[in-house]
Amino acid sequence: VQLQASGGAVVQAGGSLRLSCVASGGIVKNYSVAWFRQAPGKEREFVAGISWRPGSAKFADSVKGRFTVSRDNDKNMVYLSMNSLNPEDTAVYYCARDRSRFRAPTSYLESDYGYWGQGTLVTVSS
């Protein structure tokens, strides 16, 4: 399974951006897919995850109320919509698919995700 994240850009504080993640060579249906990010000089951290179960998602406290995550199983895609961006959101964003089908609840652990995209850079200017 290969994942490719895209949509990163330079955006001003307060702006919005939508990241996309497409899977090839495998499916996202029946699997949780998560977004992680790594800011300069920091460790990678969980941002959001969408469950294989319809309507179930998990968010880091730092993005709750600002970010949403959605999926289109027919297109094998997952999206991260980011609003009210601030400079602290600057990072390389990675999408990742769970190793296990039907895991519940959605994991926030990197080790549970076996397939990773290459990352897309989001820069929020103040």
Backbone as XML, in Angstrom:
<?xml version="1.0"?>
<chain id="A" units="angstrom">
  <residue number="1" name="VAL">
    <atom name="N" x="0.851" y="-1.184" z="0.000"/>
    <atom name="CA" x="0.000" y="0.000" z="0.000"/>
    <atom name="C" x="0.888" y="1.237" z="0.000"/>
  </residue>
  <residue number="2" name="GLN">
    <atom name="N" x="0.604" y="2.149" z="-0.885"/>
    <atom name="CA" x="1.342" y="3.411" z="-0.921"/>
    <atom name="C" x="0.373" y="4.552" z="-0.701"/>
  </residue>
  <residue number="3" name="LEU">
    <atom name="N" x="0.807" y="5.497" z="0.123"/>
    <atom name="CA" x="0.003" y="6.671" z="0.403"/>
    <atom name="C" x="0.732" y="7.905" z="-0.105"/>
  </residue>
  <residue number="4" name="GLN">
    <atom name="N" x="-0.026" y="8.829" z="-0.619"/>
    <atom name="CA" x="0.558" y="10.081" z="-1.082"/>
    <atom name="C" x="-0.258" y="11.236" z="-0.548"/>
  </residue>
  <residue number="5" name="ALA">
    <atom name="N" x="0.406" y="12.084" z="0.220"/>
    <atom name="CA" x="-0.232" y="13.278" z="0.764"/>
    <atom name="C" x="0.077" y="14.462" z="-0.131"/>
  </residue>
  <residue number="6" name="SER">
    <atom name="N" x="-0.881" y="15.355" z="-0.232"/>
    <atom name="CA" x="-0.685" y="16.553" z="-1.035"/>
    <atom name="C" x="-1.541" y="17.678" z="-0.483"/>
  </residue>
  <residue number="7" name="GLY">
    <atom name="N" x="-1.296" y="18.865" z="-1.008"/>
    <atom name="CA" x="-2.100" y="20.014" z="-0.606"/>
    <atom name="C" x="-1.392" y="21.001" z="0.286"/>
  </residue>
  <residue number="8" name="GLY">
    <atom name="N" x="-0.195" y="20.677" z="0.712"/>
    <atom name="CA" x="0.537" y="21.601" z="1.552"/>
    <atom name="C" x="0.865" y="22.888" z="0.804"/>
  </residue>
  <residue number="9" name="ALA">
    <atom name="N" x="0.935" y="23.973" z="1.558"/>
    <atom name="CA" x="1.180" y="25.276" z="0.951"/>
    <atom name="C" x="1.584" y="26.267" z="2.032"/>
  </residue>
  <residue number="10" name="VAL">
    <atom name="N" x="1.906" y="27.451" z="1.584"/>
    <atom name="CA" x="2.138" y="28.566" z="2.507"/>
    <atom name="C" x="0.827" y="29.331" z="2.630"/>
  </residue>
  <residue number="11" name="VAL">
    <atom name="N" x="0.386" y="29.535" z="3.852"/>
    <atom name="CA" x="-0.889" y="30.207" z="4.091"/>
    <atom name="C" x="-0.712" y="31.190" z="5.244"/>
  </residue>
  <residue number="12" name="GLN">
    <atom name="N" x="-1.478" y="32.238" z="5.217"/>
    <atom name="CA" x="-1.393" y="33.222" z="6.296"/>
    <atom name="C" x="-2.168" y="32.751" z="7.522"/>
  </residue>
  <residue number="13" name="ALA">
    <atom name="N" x="-1.761" y="33.234" z="8.656"/>
    <atom name="CA" x="-2.465" y="32.904" z="9.892"/>
    <atom name="C" x="-3.936" y="33.274" z="9.767"/>
  </residue>
  <residue number="14" name="GLY">
    <atom name="N" x="-4.777" y="32.380" z="10.245"/>
    <atom name="CA" x="-6.213" y="32.566" z="10.124"/>
    <atom name="C" x="-6.804" y="31.935" z="8.887"/>
  </residue>
  <residue number="15" name="GLY">
    <atom name="N" x="-5.951" y="31.491" z="8.004"/>
    <atom name="CA" x="-6.409" y="30.910" z="6.759"/>
    <atom name="C" x="-6.783" y="29.441" z="6.880"/>
  </residue>
  <residue number="16" name="SER">
    <atom name="N" x="-7.142" y="28.867" z="5.742"/>
    <atom name="CA" x="-7.591" y="27.481" z="5.692"/>
    <atom name="C" x="-6.839" y="26.724" z="4.607"/>
  </residue>
  <residue number="17" name="LEU">
    <atom name="N" x="-6.835" y="25.426" z="4.758"/>
    <atom name="CA" x="-6.147" y="24.564" z="3.806"/>
    <atom name="C" x="-6.753" y="23.177" z="3.905"/>
  </residue>
  <residue number="18" name="ARG">
    <atom name="N" x="-6.791" y="22.469" z="2.797"/>
    <atom name="CA" x="-7.246" y="21.079" z="2.824"/>
    <atom name="C" x="-6.149" y="20.185" z="2.262"/>
  </residue>
  <residue number="19" name="LEU">
    <atom name="N" x="-5.763" y="19.222" z="3.036"/>
    <atom name="CA" x="-4.790" y="18.226" z="2.610"/>
    <atom name="C" x="-5.523" y="16.992" z="2.114"/>
  </residue>
  <residue number="20" name="SER">
    <atom name="N" x="-4.923" y="16.332" z="1.142"/>
    <atom name="CA" x="-5.483" y="15.108" z="0.593"/>
    <atom name="C" x="-4.488" y="13.974" z="0.746"/>
  </residue>
  <residue number="21" name="CYS">
    <atom name="N" x="-5.024" y="12.796" z="0.879"/>
    <atom name="CA" x="-4.196" y="11.592" z="0.977"/>
    <atom name="C" x="-4.855" y="10.526" z="0.122"/>
  </residue>
  <residue number="22" name="VAL">
    <atom name="N" x="-4.128" y="10.024" z="-0.857"/>
    <atom name="CA" x="-4.665" y="8.983" z="-1.728"/>
    <atom name="C" x="-3.865" y="7.708" z="-1.533"/>
  </residue>
  <residue number="23" name="ALA">
    <atom name="N" x="-4.569" y="6.605" z="-1.502"/>
    <atom name="CA" x="-3.926" y="5.303" z="-1.335"/>
    <atom name="C" x="-3.953" y="4.547" z="-2.649"/>
  </residue>
  <residue number="24" name="SER">
    <atom name="N" x="-2.856" y="3.865" z="-2.927"/>
    <atom name="CA" x="-2.791" y="3.010" z="-4.104"/>
    <atom name="C" x="-2.200" y="1.669" z="-3.695"/>
  </residue>
  <residue number="25" name="GLY">
    <atom name="N" x="-2.563" y="0.644" z="-4.451"/>
    <atom name="CA" x="-2.065" y="-0.678" z="-4.113"/>
    <atom name="C" x="-2.726" y="-1.289" z="-2.902"/>
  </residue>
  <residue number="26" name="GLY">
    <atom name="N" x="-3.769" y="-0.664" z="-2.453"/>
    <atom name="CA" x="-4.494" y="-1.140" z="-1.279"/>
    <atom name="C" x="-5.661" y="-0.219" z="-1.032"/>
  </residue>
  <residue number="27" name="ILE">
    <atom name="N" x="-6.445" y="-0.549" z="-0.049"/>
    <atom name="CA" x="-7.643" y="0.243" z="0.205"/>
    <atom name="C" x="-7.569" y="0.926" z="1.562"/>
  </residue>
  <residue number="28" name="VAL">
    <atom name="N" x="-8.398" y="1.939" z="1.717"/>
    <atom name="CA" x="-8.531" y="2.569" z="3.021"/>
    <atom name="C" x="-9.814" y="2.136" z="3.719"/>
  </residue>
  <residue number="29" name="LYS">
    <atom name="N" x="-10.762" y="1.630" z="2.936"/>
    <atom name="CA" x="-11.996" y="1.135" z="3.524"/>
    <atom name="C" x="-11.655" y="0.048" z="4.533"/>
  </residue>
  <residue number="30" name="ASN">
    <atom name="N" x="-12.354" y="0.079" z="5.659"/>
    <atom name="CA" x="-12.162" y="-0.886" z="6.748"/>
    <atom name="C" x="-10.926" y="-0.624" z="7.602"/>
  </residue>
  <residue number="31" name="TYR">
    <atom name="N" x="-10.226" y="0.472" z="7.310"/>
    <atom name="CA" x="-9.044" y="0.842" z="8.100"/>
    <atom name="C" x="-9.164" y="2.276" z="8.605"/>
  </residue>
  <residue number="32" name="SER">
    <atom name="N" x="-8.612" y="2.515" z="9.773"/>
    <atom name="CA" x="-8.456" y="3.896" z="10.217"/>
    <atom name="C" x="-7.305" y="4.537" z="9.451"/>
  </residue>
  <residue number="33" name="VAL">
    <atom name="N" x="-7.460" y="5.800" z="9.183"/>
    <atom name="CA" x="-6.393" y="6.578" z="8.563"/>
    <atom name="C" x="-6.168" y="7.812" z="9.423"/>
  </residue>
  <residue number="34" name="ALA">
    <atom name="N" x="-4.926" y="8.106" z="9.673"/>
    <atom name="CA" x="-4.601" y="9.218" z="10.560"/>
    <atom name="C" x="-3.681" y="10.211" z="9.875"/>
  </residue>
  <residue number="35" name="TRP">
    <atom name="N" x="-3.698" y="11.400" z="10.424"/>
    <atom name="CA" x="-2.751" y="12.439" z="10.032"/>
    <atom name="C" x="-1.845" y="12.722" z="11.229"/>
  </residue>
  <residue number="36" name="PHE">
    <atom name="N" x="-0.566" y="12.773" z="10.941"/>
    <atom name="CA" x="0.442" y="13.160" z="11.921"/>
    <atom name="C" x="1.181" y="14.372" z="11.356"/>
  </residue>
  <residue number="37" name="ARG">
    <atom name="N" x="1.887" y="15.063" z="12.222"/>
    <atom name="CA" x="2.689" y="16.179" z="11.731"/>
    <atom name="C" x="3.988" y="16.270" z="12.522"/>
  </residue>
  <residue number="38" name="GLN">
    <atom name="N" x="4.989" y="16.824" z="11.863"/>
    <atom name="CA" x="6.269" y="17.028" z="12.516"/>
    <atom name="C" x="6.734" y="18.444" z="12.241"/>
  </residue>
  <residue number="39" name="ALA">
    <atom name="N" x="6.786" y="19.220" z="13.298"/>
    <atom name="CA" x="7.268" y="20.584" z="13.200"/>
    <atom name="C" x="8.789" y="20.605" z="13.300"/>
  </residue>
  <residue number="40" name="PRO">
    <atom name="N" x="9.418" y="21.641" z="12.800"/>
    <atom name="CA" x="10.887" y="21.722" z="12.862"/>
    <atom name="C" x="11.395" y="21.580" z="14.291"/>
  </residue>
  <residue number="41" name="GLY">
    <atom name="N" x="12.316" y="20.658" z="14.481"/>
    <atom name="CA" x="12.919" y="20.465" z="15.788"/>
    <atom name="C" x="12.057" y="19.729" z="16.786"/>
  </residue>
  <residue number="42" name="LYS">
    <atom name="N" x="10.926" y="19.212" z="16.358"/>
    <atom name="CA" x="10.020" y="18.521" z="17.271"/>
    <atom name="C" x="9.754" y="17.107" z="16.794"/>
  </residue>
  <residue number="43" name="GLU">
    <atom name="N" x="9.224" y="16.297" z="17.688"/>
    <atom name="CA" x="8.868" y="14.942" z="17.322"/>
    <atom name="C" x="7.537" y="14.946" z="16.563"/>
  </residue>
  <residue number="44" name="ARG">
    <atom name="N" x="7.353" y="13.890" z="15.810"/>
    <atom name="CA" x="6.106" y="13.749" z="15.094"/>
    <atom name="C" x="4.967" y="13.506" z="16.091"/>
  </residue>
  <residue number="45" name="GLU">
    <atom name="N" x="3.825" y="14.092" z="15.806"/>
    <atom name="CA" x="2.693" y="13.984" z="16.718"/>
    <atom name="C" x="1.410" y="13.685" z="15.952"/>
  </residue>
  <residue number="46" name="PHE">
    <atom name="N" x="0.506" y="13.045" z="16.645"/>
    <atom name="CA" x="-0.808" y="12.728" z="16.104"/>
    <atom name="C" x="-1.622" y="14.014" z="15.974"/>
  </residue>
  <residue number="47" name="VAL">
    <atom name="N" x="-2.323" y="14.141" z="14.864"/>
    <atom name="CA" x="-3.178" y="15.301" z="14.634"/>
    <atom name="C" x="-4.655" y="14.900" z="14.621"/>
  </residue>
  <residue number="48" name="ALA">
    <atom name="N" x="-4.981" y="13.940" z="13.782"/>
    <atom name="CA" x="-6.380" y="13.531" z="13.627"/>
    <atom name="C" x="-6.429" y="12.146" z="13.017"/>
  </residue>
  <residue number="49" name="GLY">
    <atom name="N" x="-7.477" y="11.434" z="13.323"/>
    <atom name="CA" x="-7.663" y="10.123" z="12.743"/>
    <atom name="C" x="-9.127" y="9.883" z="12.451"/>
  </residue>
  <residue number="50" name="ILE">
    <atom name="N" x="-9.391" y="9.210" z="11.367"/>
    <atom name="CA" x="-10.768" y="8.888" z="11.018"/>
    <atom name="C" x="-10.915" y="7.384" z="11.014"/>
  </residue>
  <residue number="51" name="SER">
    <atom name="N" x="-11.944" y="6.938" z="11.689"/>
    <atom name="CA" x="-12.177" y="5.519" z="11.842"/>
    <atom name="C" x="-12.782" y="4.920" z="10.588"/>
  </residue>
  <residue number="52" name="TRP">
    <atom name="N" x="-12.669" y="3.617" z="10.479"/>
    <atom name="CA" x="-13.376" y="2.904" z="9.420"/>
    <atom name="C" x="-14.881" y="2.981" z="9.648"/>
  </residue>
  <residue number="53" name="ARG">
    <atom name="N" x="-15.253" y="3.210" z="10.929"/>
    <atom name="CA" x="-16.666" y="3.362" z="11.258"/>
    <atom name="C" x="-17.141" y="4.732" z="10.806"/>
  </residue>
  <residue number="54" name="PRO">
    <atom name="N" x="-18.238" y="4.808" z="10.111"/>
    <atom name="CA" x="-18.763" y="6.107" z="9.685"/>
    <atom name="C" x="-19.007" y="7.031" z="10.865"/>
  </residue>
  <residue number="55" name="GLY">
    <atom name="N" x="-18.584" y="8.273" z="10.724"/>
    <atom name="CA" x="-18.882" y="9.268" z="11.734"/>
    <atom name="C" x="-18.002" y="9.254" z="12.958"/>
  </residue>
  <residue number="56" name="SER">
    <atom name="N" x="-16.911" y="8.503" z="12.945"/>
    <atom name="CA" x="-16.043" y="8.422" z="14.110"/>
    <atom name="C" x="-14.673" y="8.981" z="13.780"/>
  </residue>
  <residue number="57" name="ALA">
    <atom name="N" x="-14.225" y="9.933" z="14.573"/>
    <atom name="CA" x="-12.919" y="10.539" z="14.356"/>
    <atom name="C" x="-12.330" y="10.961" z="15.691"/>
  </residue>
  <residue number="58" name="LYS">
    <atom name="N" x="-11.047" y="11.181" z="15.685"/>
    <atom name="CA" x="-10.336" y="11.590" z="16.896"/>
    <atom name="C" x="-9.402" y="12.719" z="16.530"/>
  </residue>
  <residue number="59" name="PHE">
    <atom name="N" x="-9.263" y="13.676" z="17.457"/>
    <atom name="CA" x="-8.428" y="14.842" z="17.179"/>
    <atom name="C" x="-7.531" y="15.145" z="18.364"/>
  </residue>
  <residue number="60" name="ALA">
    <atom name="N" x="-6.366" y="15.652" z="18.061"/>
    <atom name="CA" x="-5.502" y="16.166" z="19.114"/>
    <atom name="C" x="-6.155" y="17.419" z="19.699"/>
  </residue>
  <residue number="61" name="ASP">
    <atom name="N" x="-5.911" y="17.656" z="20.965"/>
    <atom name="CA" x="-6.515" y="18.817" z="21.624"/>
    <atom name="C" x="-6.146" y="20.119" z="20.924"/>
  </residue>
  <residue number="62" name="SER">
    <atom name="N" x="-4.960" y="20.167" z="20.380"/>
    <atom name="CA" x="-4.473" y="21.407" z="19.772"/>
    <atom name="C" x="-5.213" y="21.792" z="18.497"/>
  </residue>
  <residue number="63" name="VAL">
    <atom name="N" x="-5.937" y="20.834" z="17.913"/>
    <atom name="CA" x="-6.630" y="21.125" z="16.650"/>
    <atom name="C" x="-8.136" y="20.967" z="16.734"/>
  </residue>
  <residue number="64" name="LYS">
    <atom name="N" x="-8.621" y="20.516" z="17.882"/>
    <atom name="CA" x="-10.060" y="20.326" z="18.037"/>
    <atom name="C" x="-10.804" y="21.622" z="17.764"/>
  </residue>
  <residue number="65" name="GLY">
    <atom name="N" x="-11.870" y="21.498" z="16.986"/>
    <atom name="CA" x="-12.675" y="22.664" z="16.653"/>
    <atom name="C" x="-12.156" y="23.433" z="15.453"/>
  </residue>
  <residue number="66" name="ARG">
    <atom name="N" x="-10.947" y="23.129" z="15.015"/>
    <atom name="CA" x="-10.371" y="23.828" z="13.855"/>
    <atom name="C" x="-10.170" y="22.892" z="12.671"/>
  </residue>
  <residue number="67" name="PHE">
    <atom name="N" x="-9.853" y="21.657" z="12.947"/>
    <atom name="CA" x="-9.577" y="20.684" z="11.890"/>
    <atom name="C" x="-10.710" y="19.666" z="11.815"/>
  </residue>
  <residue number="68" name="THR">
    <atom name="N" x="-10.991" y="19.219" z="10.612"/>
    <atom name="CA" x="-11.908" y="18.098" z="10.420"/>
    <atom name="C" x="-11.239" y="17.088" z="9.495"/>
  </residue>
  <residue number="69" name="VAL">
    <atom name="N" x="-11.687" y="15.862" z="9.594"/>
    <atom name="CA" x="-11.130" y="14.811" z="8.758"/>
    <atom name="C" x="-12.293" y="14.065" z="8.119"/>
  </residue>
  <residue number="70" name="SER">
    <atom name="N" x="-12.117" y="13.714" z="6.860"/>
    <atom name="CA" x="-13.175" y="13.023" z="6.135"/>
    <atom name="C" x="-12.543" y="12.001" z="5.197"/>
  </residue>
  <residue number="71" name="ARG">
    <atom name="N" x="-13.359" y="11.154" z="4.660"/>
    <atom name="CA" x="-12.840" y="10.123" z="3.763"/>
    <atom name="C" x="-13.826" y="9.861" z="2.647"/>
  </residue>
  <residue number="72" name="ASP">
    <atom name="N" x="-13.303" y="9.381" z="1.529"/>
    <atom name="CA" x="-14.100" y="8.943" z="0.400"/>
    <atom name="C" x="-13.561" y="7.573" z="0.019"/>
  </residue>
  <residue number="73" name="ASN">
    <atom name="N" x="-14.220" y="6.550" z="0.515"/>
    <atom name="CA" x="-13.717" y="5.186" z="0.284"/>
    <atom name="C" x="-13.743" y="4.810" z="-1.189"/>
  </residue>
  <residue number="74" name="ASP">
    <atom name="N" x="-14.704" y="5.335" z="-1.919"/>
    <atom name="CA" x="-14.793" y="5.000" z="-3.345"/>
    <atom name="C" x="-13.566" y="5.515" z="-4.104"/>
  </residue>
  <residue number="75" name="LYS">
    <atom name="N" x="-13.020" y="6.632" z="-3.634"/>
    <atom name="CA" x="-11.840" y="7.210" z="-4.277"/>
    <atom name="C" x="-10.551" y="6.824" z="-3.557"/>
  </residue>
  <residue number="76" name="ASN">
    <atom name="N" x="-10.702" y="6.078" z="-2.476"/>
    <atom name="CA" x="-9.534" y="5.680" z="-1.688"/>
    <atom name="C" x="-8.775" y="6.899" z="-1.157"/>
  </residue>
  <residue number="77" name="MET">
    <atom name="N" x="-9.532" y="7.887" z="-0.695"/>
    <atom name="CA" x="-8.921" y="9.137" z="-0.263"/>
    <atom name="C" x="-9.391" y="9.551" z="1.117"/>
  </residue>
  <residue number="78" name="VAL">
    <atom name="N" x="-8.523" y="10.260" z="1.803"/>
    <atom name="CA" x="-8.816" y="10.854" z="3.107"/>
    <atom name="C" x="-8.361" y="12.310" z="3.043"/>
  </residue>
  <residue number="79" name="TYR">
    <atom name="N" x="-9.137" y="13.166" z="3.694"/>
    <atom name="CA" x="-8.865" y="14.598" z="3.644"/>
    <atom name="C" x="-8.708" y="15.154" z="5.061"/>
  </residue>
  <residue number="80" name="LEU">
    <atom name="N" x="-7.868" y="16.156" z="5.174"/>
    <atom name="CA" x="-7.745" y="16.902" z="6.429"/>
    <atom name="C" x="-8.020" y="18.362" z="6.101"/>
  </residue>
  <residue number="81" name="SER">
    <atom name="N" x="-9.123" y="18.874" z="6.615"/>
    <atom name="CA" x="-9.487" y="20.269" z="6.409"/>
    <atom name="C" x="-9.064" y="21.063" z="7.630"/>
  </residue>
  <residue number="82" name="MET">
    <atom name="N" x="-8.282" y="22.090" z="7.381"/>
    <atom name="CA" x="-7.696" y="22.859" z="8.472"/>
    <atom name="C" x="-8.162" y="24.312" z="8.390"/>
  </residue>
  <residue number="83" name="ASN">
    <atom name="N" x="-8.729" y="24.793" z="9.456"/>
    <atom name="CA" x="-9.211" y="26.170" z="9.523"/>
    <atom name="C" x="-8.519" y="26.898" z="10.664"/>
  </residue>
  <residue number="84" name="SER">
    <atom name="N" x="-8.615" y="28.210" z="10.624"/>
    <atom name="CA" x="-8.025" y="29.052" z="11.677"/>
    <atom name="C" x="-6.579" y="28.660" z="11.946"/>
  </residue>
  <residue number="85" name="LEU">
    <atom name="N" x="-5.847" y="28.510" z="10.891"/>
    <atom name="CA" x="-4.457" y="28.086" z="11.036"/>
    <atom name="C" x="-3.630" y="29.138" z="11.757"/>
  </residue>
  <residue number="86" name="ASN">
    <atom name="N" x="-2.681" y="28.680" z="12.540"/>
    <atom name="CA" x="-1.760" y="29.586" z="13.211"/>
    <atom name="C" x="-0.324" y="29.087" z="12.998"/>
  </residue>
  <residue number="87" name="PRO">
    <atom name="N" x="0.656" y="29.905" z="13.266"/>
    <atom name="CA" x="2.044" y="29.519" z="12.992"/>
    <atom name="C" x="2.462" y="28.221" z="13.678"/>
  </residue>
  <residue number="88" name="GLU">
    <atom name="N" x="1.827" y="27.871" z="14.788"/>
    <atom name="CA" x="2.160" y="26.628" z="15.478"/>
    <atom name="C" x="1.723" y="25.392" z="14.689"/>
  </residue>
  <residue number="89" name="ASP">
    <atom name="N" x="0.917" y="25.593" z="13.660"/>
    <atom name="CA" x="0.499" y="24.482" z="12.813"/>
    <atom name="C" x="1.507" y="24.194" z="11.703"/>
  </residue>
  <residue number="90" name="THR">
    <atom name="N" x="2.524" y="25.011" z="11.604"/>
    <atom name="CA" x="3.560" y="24.792" z="10.595"/>
    <atom name="C" x="4.265" y="23.472" z="10.848"/>
  </residue>
  <residue number="91" name="ALA">
    <atom name="N" x="4.264" y="22.617" z="9.823"/>
    <atom name="CA" x="4.851" y="21.277" z="9.980"/>
    <atom name="C" x="4.754" y="20.532" z="8.658"/>
  </residue>
  <residue number="92" name="VAL">
    <atom name="N" x="5.447" y="19.424" z="8.621"/>
    <atom name="CA" x="5.230" y="18.457" z="7.543"/>
    <atom name="C" x="4.117" y="17.529" z="8.019"/>
  </residue>
  <residue number="93" name="TYR">
    <atom name="N" x="3.100" y="17.380" z="7.215"/>
    <atom name="CA" x="1.946" y="16.568" z="7.562"/>
    <atom name="C" x="2.008" y="15.244" z="6.803"/>
  </residue>
  <residue number="94" name="TYR">
    <atom name="N" x="1.809" y="14.172" z="7.557"/>
    <atom name="CA" x="1.860" y="12.821" z="7.012"/>
    <atom name="C" x="0.510" y="12.138" z="7.193"/>
  </residue>
  <residue number="95" name="CYS">
    <atom name="N" x="0.094" y="11.385" z="6.176"/>
    <atom name="CA" x="-1.052" y="10.508" z="6.373"/>
    <atom name="C" x="-0.536" y="9.083" z="6.535"/>
  </residue>
  <residue number="96" name="ALA">
    <atom name="N" x="-1.298" y="8.287" z="7.232"/>
    <atom name="CA" x="-0.874" y="6.927" z="7.526"/>
    <atom name="C" x="-2.095" y="6.026" z="7.669"/>
  </residue>
  <residue number="97" name="ARG">
    <atom name="N" x="-1.953" y="4.788" z="7.207"/>
    <atom name="CA" x="-3.042" y="3.828" z="7.322"/>
    <atom name="C" x="-2.721" y="2.799" z="8.393"/>
  </residue>
  <residue number="98" name="ASP">
    <atom name="N" x="-3.736" y="2.450" z="9.146"/>
    <atom name="CA" x="-3.596" y="1.472" z="10.216"/>
    <atom name="C" x="-3.121" y="0.127" z="9.672"/>
  </residue>
  <residue number="99" name="ARG">
    <atom name="N" x="-2.354" y="-0.567" z="10.500"/>
    <atom name="CA" x="-1.915" y="-1.916" z="10.120"/>
    <atom name="C" x="-3.084" y="-2.895" z="10.131"/>
  </residue>
  <residue number="100" name="SER">
    <atom name="N" x="-4.050" y="-2.632" z="11.036"/>
    <atom name="CA" x="-5.112" y="-3.596" z="11.299"/>
    <atom name="C" x="-6.456" y="-3.074" z="10.823"/>
  </residue>
  <residue number="101" name="ARG">
    <atom name="N" x="-7.206" y="-3.967" z="10.264"/>
    <atom name="CA" x="-8.568" y="-3.615" z="9.895"/>
    <atom name="C" x="-9.434" y="-3.521" z="11.140"/>
  </residue>
  <residue number="102" name="PHE">
    <atom name="N" x="-10.460" y="-2.696" z="11.037"/>
    <atom name="CA" x="-11.509" y="-2.645" z="12.046"/>
    <atom name="C" x="-11.015" y="-2.353" z="13.463"/>
  </residue>
  <residue number="103" name="ARG">
    <atom name="N" x="-9.876" y="-1.674" z="13.595"/>
    <atom name="CA" x="-9.419" y="-1.298" z="14.936"/>
    <atom name="C" x="-10.350" y="-0.242" z="15.500"/>
  </residue>
  <residue number="104" name="ALA">
    <atom name="N" x="-10.697" y="-0.424" z="16.753"/>
    <atom name="CA" x="-11.533" y="0.575" z="17.430"/>
    <atom name="C" x="-11.122" y="0.635" z="18.891"/>
  </residue>
  <residue number="105" name="PRO">
    <atom name="N" x="-11.008" y="1.834" z="19.441"/>
    <atom name="CA" x="-11.163" y="3.115" z="18.770"/>
    <atom name="C" x="-9.950" y="3.448" z="17.902"/>
  </residue>
  <residue number="106" name="THR">
    <atom name="N" x="-10.043" y="4.512" z="17.157"/>
    <atom name="CA" x="-8.944" y="4.956" z="16.306"/>
    <atom name="C" x="-7.700" y="5.211" z="17.151"/>
  </residue>
  <residue number="107" name="SER">
    <atom name="N" x="-6.596" y="4.674" z="16.693"/>
    <atom name="CA" x="-5.363" y="4.809" z="17.465"/>
    <atom name="C" x="-4.679" y="6.144" z="17.184"/>
  </residue>
  <residue number="108" name="TYR">
    <atom name="N" x="-3.957" y="6.631" z="18.182"/>
    <atom name="CA" x="-3.121" y="7.825" z="18.023"/>
    <atom name="C" x="-1.632" y="7.451" z="18.060"/>
  </residue>
  <residue number="109" name="LEU">
    <atom name="N" x="-1.355" y="6.144" z="18.101"/>
    <atom name="CA" x="0.022" y="5.669" z="18.203"/>
    <atom name="C" x="0.642" y="5.465" z="16.827"/>
  </residue>
  <residue number="110" name="GLU">
    <atom name="N" x="1.800" y="6.017" z="16.608"/>
    <atom name="CA" x="2.496" y="5.828" z="15.337"/>
    <atom name="C" x="2.719" y="4.355" z="15.034"/>
  </residue>
  <residue number="111" name="SER">
    <atom name="N" x="3.008" y="3.589" z="16.049"/>
    <atom name="CA" x="3.340" y="2.184" z="15.846"/>
    <atom name="C" x="2.175" y="1.369" z="15.302"/>
  </residue>
  <residue number="112" name="ASP">
    <atom name="N" x="0.958" y="1.883" z="15.432"/>
    <atom name="CA" x="-0.199" y="1.161" z="14.910"/>
    <atom name="C" x="-0.428" y="1.418" z="13.420"/>
  </residue>
  <residue number="113" name="TYR">
    <atom name="N" x="0.336" y="2.327" z="12.870"/>
    <atom name="CA" x="0.166" y="2.678" z="11.468"/>
    <atom name="C" x="1.352" y="2.149" z="10.665"/>
  </residue>
  <residue number="114" name="GLY">
    <atom name="N" x="1.046" y="1.283" z="9.706"/>
    <atom name="CA" x="2.109" y="0.600" z="8.992"/>
    <atom name="C" x="2.430" y="1.173" z="7.623"/>
  </residue>
  <residue number="115" name="TYR">
    <atom name="N" x="1.607" y="2.064" z="7.140"/>
    <atom name="CA" x="1.796" y="2.600" z="5.796"/>
    <atom name="C" x="1.717" y="4.117" z="5.883"/>
  </residue>
  <residue number="116" name="TRP">
    <atom name="N" x="2.756" y="4.756" z="5.353"/>
    <atom name="CA" x="2.900" y="6.198" z="5.514"/>
    <atom name="C" x="3.117" y="6.877" z="4.171"/>
  </residue>
  <residue number="117" name="GLY">
    <atom name="N" x="2.538" y="8.057" z="4.044"/>
    <atom name="CA" x="2.817" y="8.899" z="2.898"/>
    <atom name="C" x="4.116" y="9.649" z="3.108"/>
  </residue>
  <residue number="118" name="GLN">
    <atom name="N" x="4.528" y="10.366" z="2.108"/>
    <atom name="CA" x="5.821" y="11.032" z="2.136"/>
    <atom name="C" x="5.802" y="12.370" z="2.862"/>
  </residue>
  <residue number="119" name="GLY">
    <atom name="N" x="4.637" y="12.886" z="3.144"/>
    <atom name="CA" x="4.542" y="14.157" z="3.845"/>
    <atom name="C" x="4.350" y="15.329" z="2.905"/>
  </residue>
  <residue number="120" name="THR">
    <atom name="N" x="3.632" y="16.317" z="3.396"/>
    <atom name="CA" x="3.415" y="17.539" z="2.635"/>
    <atom name="C" x="3.583" y="18.716" z="3.605"/>
  </residue>
  <residue number="121" name="LEU">
    <atom name="N" x="4.280" y="19.738" z="3.157"/>
    <atom name="CA" x="4.656" y="20.837" z="4.049"/>
    <atom name="C" x="3.584" y="21.908" z="4.101"/>
  </residue>
  <residue number="122" name="VAL">
    <atom name="N" x="3.202" y="22.238" z="5.314"/>
    <atom name="CA" x="2.284" y="23.348" z="5.567"/>
    <atom name="C" x="3.050" y="24.423" z="6.329"/>
  </residue>
  <residue number="123" name="THR">
    <atom name="N" x="3.056" y="25.609" z="5.789"/>
    <atom name="CA" x="3.722" y="26.736" z="6.434"/>
    <atom name="C" x="2.694" y="27.829" z="6.672"/>
  </residue>
  <residue number="124" name="VAL">
    <atom name="N" x="2.559" y="28.217" z="7.930"/>
    <atom name="CA" x="1.613" y="29.263" z="8.294"/>
    <atom name="C" x="2.406" y="30.495" z="8.695"/>
  </residue>
  <residue number="125" name="SER">
    <atom name="N" x="2.220" y="31.552" z="7.951"/>
    <atom name="CA" x="2.957" y="32.779" z="8.228"/>
    <atom name="C" x="2.128" y="33.704" z="9.114"/>
  </residue>
  <residue number="126" name="SER">
    <atom name="N" x="2.823" y="34.421" z="9.967"/>
    <atom name="CA" x="2.119" y="35.313" z="10.905"/>
    <atom name="C" x="1.929" y="36.701" z="10.310"/>
  </residue>
</chain>
